[in-house]
Amino acid sequence: MARNRQTASSDQQPVAAADGTLFRGKRILVGVTGGISAYKTCTLVSRLAQAGAEVTVAMTESATHFVGPLTFQALSGRHVYTSAWEHVESQDPQHVSLAKAADLAIVAPATMDFLAKLATGRTDDVVSLILAAVDRARTPVLLAPAMNEVMWAQNSTQRNVKQLVEDGFYLAGPGSGWQACRAVGEGRMSEPEELLGALTTLLDRPKSASRRK
C-alpha cells in the first residue's frame, strides 16, 4: 500500500449546512467520474450548496451513465459541464476559466482509471482537463478514491496514488466496507460528511494537512 499519503484530516466537526459560515461564497469545483459512488456525490453537492458555496460540477462521459447532469444542475443551481468544448463567458478557454475560478476542487468518486490518467498527465475529458489548469499552490485539489478492493490494492493504483501525493494532491479515504461488487473491503468512497470535513480542513487550514502512514 502507498505510504506517506497526504491527507486532508476530517477530524474536525463537519460544518452544518444550516451554518455555512466557512463555505459561504466559496467557489468549489466538483469533478465526478464514472463510478457507482457518484450517488454519494449528489449529497455532497447538495450540502455544499445549502452551506452557501457556489458549486460547479464537471462530469466525465462515464459519470453521466450513473447520475444524469440534470440531477447535479438541480442540486447546485448551476450549469454542469460534460464536454471540453462548451463555451463560457470568458476570454480564457473554458478549462482555464473554470480552474482559475475555483477556491477548492474535489473529485468524487475518483476511479482507478481517473487516478491513472491524472498521475500520467492525460487530459482527454473535461474533468482532467480542468484539473490540469489548476494552480494547486492556490487551489487545493482533494481526491476521493472509489473502486473495488482488488483494484485499490493493485500495485499500479498504489504507484499512481503515491505519485499524485508527491504532485501535491490531497486524499480523502478510501474507507472499508460494503461494495457494489458484493465484496467487503478497502476502496469504498468516503461518506459525504467525511468529505465535508476534509474540505473544511483544506479551506480553514490549507497548509496544515497531516501525513498518514
C-alpha positions in Angstrom: 0.0 0.0 0.0 1.1 3.6 -0.6 2.7 5.3 2.3 3.0 8.9 3.4 -0.3 9.8 1.9 -1.0 13.5 2.0 -4.5 13.6 3.6 -6.9 16.2 4.5 -7.9 15.3 8.0 -11.7 15.2 8.7 -11.2 15.1 12.5 -12.9 18.5 12.6 -16.6 18.6 13.2 -18.2 18.9 9.8 -19.8 22.3 9.0 -23.5 22.1 9.2 -25.4 23.1 6.1 -27.6 25.4 8.2 -24.5 27.4 9.3 -22.4 27.6 6.1 -20.0 30.2 7.5 -16.9 28.7 6.1 -18.3 27.6 2.7 -20.5 30.7 2.1 -19.4 32.4 -1.1 -16.6 29.9 -1.8 -16.3 28.6 -5.4 -16.0 24.8 -5.3 -15.4 22.7 -8.3 -16.7 19.1 -8.0 -15.4 16.6 -10.6 -17.4 13.4 -11.0 -16.0 10.3 -12.7 -17.6 7.0 -13.7 -18.3 5.1 -10.5 -21.4 4.0 -8.7 -20.3 6.1 -5.7 -21.4 9.1 -7.8 -24.8 8.8 -6.0 -23.0 10.0 -2.8 -21.6 13.0 -4.6 -25.2 14.2 -5.1 -25.5 14.5 -1.3 -22.1 16.3 -1.1 -23.1 18.8 -3.8 -26.5 19.4 -2.1 -24.8 20.0 1.3 -22.3 22.4 -0.2 -25.0 24.4 -2.0 -27.1 24.6 1.2 -24.0 25.9 3.0 -23.8 28.8 0.6 -21.0 27.6 -1.7 -21.0 28.3 -5.4 -20.7 24.7 -6.7 -19.7 24.0 -10.3 -19.9 20.3 -11.4 -17.9 18.8 -14.2 -18.6 15.2 -15.3 -16.8 12.7 -17.4 -18.9 10.9 -20.0 -18.7 7.7 -17.9 -20.1 9.6 -14.9 -23.2 10.5 -16.8 -24.1 6.8 -17.1 -24.5 6.7 -13.3 -26.0 10.1 -12.5 -27.5 12.5 -15.0 -26.2 16.0 -15.4 -29.7 17.4 -14.7 -29.5 16.0 -11.2 -26.4 17.9 -10.4 -27.8 21.0 -12.1 -30.8 20.9 -9.9 -28.8 20.3 -6.7 -26.2 23.0 -7.5 -28.4 25.5 -9.2 -25.6 25.9 -11.8 -24.7 24.6 -15.3 -23.0 21.2 -15.3 -20.0 20.8 -17.7 -19.8 17.5 -19.6 -17.7 18.5 -22.6 -14.3 20.2 -23.1 -15.9 22.1 -26.0 -18.6 24.0 -24.2 -18.5 27.8 -24.3 -18.2 30.0 -21.2 -18.3 33.8 -21.0 -14.6 34.3 -20.5 -11.6 35.4 -22.5 -9.8 32.3 -21.3 -10.5 28.8 -22.7 -13.3 27.1 -20.7 -11.0 24.8 -18.7 -8.6 27.6 -17.8 -11.5 29.9 -16.8 -13.1 27.2 -14.5 -9.7 26.3 -13.0 -8.9 30.0 -12.2 -12.4 30.5 -10.6 -12.2 27.6 -8.1 -11.2 28.2 -4.5 -11.2 24.4 -3.9 -11.6 21.3 -6.1 -12.7 17.8 -5.3 -13.0 14.7 -7.5 -15.6 12.3 -6.1 -15.6 9.5 -7.0 -12.0 9.3 -8.3 -11.9 5.9 -10.1 -8.9 3.7 -10.8 -8.8 4.9 -14.4 -9.0 8.5 -13.4 -6.2 8.3 -10.9 -4.0 6.7 -13.6 -5.0 9.4 -16.0 -4.2 12.2 -13.5 -0.9 10.6 -12.5 0.3 10.4 -16.1 -0.9 13.9 -17.2 -3.6 12.7 -19.6 -6.4 15.3 -20.3 -8.9 13.6 -22.5 -12.0 14.5 -20.6 -13.4 17.7 -19.2 -12.5 16.9 -15.5 -8.9 16.0 -16.1 -8.5 19.0 -18.5 -9.8 21.4 -15.9 -7.6 20.0 -13.2 -4.5 20.3 -15.4 -5.1 24.0 -15.4 -5.5 24.3 -11.6 -2.7 26.1 -9.7 -2.6 23.7 -6.7 -0.4 26.1 -4.7 -3.5 28.4 -4.6 -6.4 25.9 -5.1 -6.1 22.6 -3.2 -7.4 19.5 -5.0 -9.0 16.7 -3.0 -9.3 13.2 -4.4 -11.9 10.7 -3.1 -10.9 7.3 -4.5 -13.6 4.7 -5.0 -13.2 1.2 -6.5 -13.2 -2.5 -5.9 -10.9 -3.7 -3.1 -8.7 -5.7 -5.6 -8.4 -2.7 -7.9 -7.4 -0.4 -5.0 -4.8 -3.0 -3.9 -3.2 -3.2 -7.4 0.4 -2.1 -7.5 -0.4 0.3 -10.3 -3.0 2.1 -8.3 -0.8 2.4 -5.3 2.0 3.8 -7.5 -0.4 6.3 -9.0 -1.6 7.4 -5.6 1.9 7.8 -4.4 2.8 9.9 -7.5 -0.3 12.1 -7.0 0.5 12.8 -3.4 4.0 13.8 -4.4 2.5 16.1 -7.1 0.5 17.9 -4.4 -2.9 16.4 -4.5 -4.8 15.5 -1.2 -6.6 12.3 -0.5 -9.8 11.5 1.5 -10.2 7.8 2.0 -10.9 5.4 0.7 -12.7 3.6 3.6 -13.5 -0.1 4.1 -17.0 -1.5 3.8 -19.7 -3.0 1.6 -19.1 -2.5 -2.1 -21.3 -2.7 -5.2 -19.4 -5.8 -6.3 -20.9 -7.6 -3.2 -17.5 -7.6 -1.5 -16.4 -6.1 1.8 -13.0 -4.4 1.8 -11.0 -1.2 1.3 -11.8 1.0 -1.6 -15.2 2.4 -0.6 -15.6 6.1 -1.2 -15.7 8.3 1.9 -19.1 9.4 3.1 -20.3 12.9 2.2 -19.9 14.1 5.8 -16.3 12.9 5.8 -15.7 14.7 2.6 -17.2 17.9 4.0 -14.9 17.6 7.0 -11.9 17.2 4.7 -12.9 20.2 2.6 -13.4 22.2 5.8 -9.8 21.4 6.8 -8.4 22.4 3.4 -10.4 25.7 3.4 -9.7 26.5 7.1 -6.0 25.4 7.3 -4.8 24.8 3.8 -1.2 24.2 4.9 -1.9 22.1 7.9 -2.8 18.8 6.2 -1.4 15.8 8.1 0.5 12.8 6.9 -0.8 9.3 7.3 1.1 6.1 7.2 
